[in-house]
Amino acid sequence: MNENERIKKAFDFSADLTKQLITLATGIITVTITFSHDFIKNPDAAPKGLAYTAWYFFLASIFFGILTLSALTGNLDAKDKSTEPSIFKANILIFSIPQFLTFFTGLFYTVLFARRTL
């Protein structure tokens, strides 16, 4: 595998992982909102604040994921052709790292919420 193929594959895998996190965050929000009628109407059923916090973190993860995809695209077709494209450039990492952090924080709050409702 030559260098160009390796770089292309790295960008493909990075984009796929970013899309997967966006899909999971969207799915978790959808499922929890679908069943939210059970705890929204009954104030004693569950701590709503945990669910809302999880949703906000997932929304932030989706936002950072979209920005990550934009940065990946921009890095592949940069104006400065003298540098090699890399998935580890600052303009990608500045969005990718917060995407992971907000996703896993949202997941933590979702699990905490589920644990408190059982």
CORNORCOR-V235643 format. One record per backbone hydrogen bond with DSSP energy under -0.5 kcal/mol. NH is the residue of the N-H (numbers start at 1). CO is the residue of the C=O. E is the energy in kcal/mol with one decimal. If there is no record, write none. Layout:
{{NH & CO & E} {NH & CO & E}}
//
This chain:
{{6 & 2 & -2.0} {7 & 3 & -2.4} {8 & 4 & -2.3} {9 & 5 & -2.5} {10 & 6 & -2.2} {11 & 7 & -2.2} {12 & 8 & -2.4} {13 & 9 & -2.8} {14 & 10 & -2.3} {15 & 11 & -2.5} {16 & 12 & -2.5} {17 & 13 & -2.5} {18 & 14 & -2.2} {19 & 15 & -2.6} {20 & 16 & -2.3} {21 & 17 & -2.2} {22 & 18 & -2.0} {23 & 19 & -2.6} {24 & 20 & -2.7} {25 & 21 & -2.5} {26 & 22 & -2.4} {27 & 23 & -2.6} {28 & 24 & -2.7} {29 & 25 & -2.3} {30 & 26 & -2.5} {31 & 27 & -2.7} {32 & 28 & -2.5} {33 & 29 & -2.4} {34 & 30 & -2.2} {35 & 31 & -1.6} {36 & 33 & -1.2} {38 & 35 & -1.2} {39 & 36 & -1.1} {40 & 36 & -2.9} {41 & 37 & -1.0} {43 & 41 & -0.7} {45 & 42 & -1.6} {46 & 42 & -0.6} {48 & 46 & -1.1} {50 & 47 & -1.2} {51 & 47 & -0.9} {52 & 48 & -2.7} {53 & 49 & -2.4} {54 & 50 & -2.3} {55 & 51 & -2.5} {56 & 52 & -2.4} {57 & 53 & -2.2} {58 & 54 & -2.5} {59 & 55 & -2.7} {60 & 56 & -2.2} {61 & 57 & -2.2} {62 & 58 & -2.4} {63 & 59 & -2.4} {64 & 60 & -2.8} {65 & 61 & -2.2} {66 & 62 & -2.2} {67 & 63 & -2.0} {68 & 64 & -2.2} {69 & 65 & -2.4} {70 & 66 & -2.0} {71 & 67 & -2.4} {72 & 68 & -2.7} {73 & 69 & -2.2} {74 & 70 & -2.6} {75 & 71 & -2.2} {76 & 72 & -1.6} {77 & 73 & -1.4} {78 & 75 & -0.9} {81 & 79 & -1.1} {83 & 80 & -0.8} {89 & 86 & -1.0} {92 & 89 & -1.4} {93 & 89 & -2.4} {94 & 90 & -2.4} {95 & 92 & -1.4} {96 & 92 & -2.6} {97 & 93 & -2.0} {99 & 95 & -1.5} {100 & 96 & -2.1} {101 & 97 & -2.5} {102 & 98 & -2.8} {103 & 99 & -2.2} {104 & 100 & -2.6} {105 & 101 & -1.8} {106 & 102 & -2.4} {107 & 103 & -2.4} {108 & 104 & -2.0} {109 & 105 & -2.4} {110 & 106 & -2.1} {111 & 107 & -2.5} {112 & 108 & -2.6} {113 & 109 & -2.5} {114 & 110 & -2.8} {115 & 111 & -2.6} {116 & 112 & -1.8} {117 & 113 & -1.4} {118 & 114 & -1.0}}
//
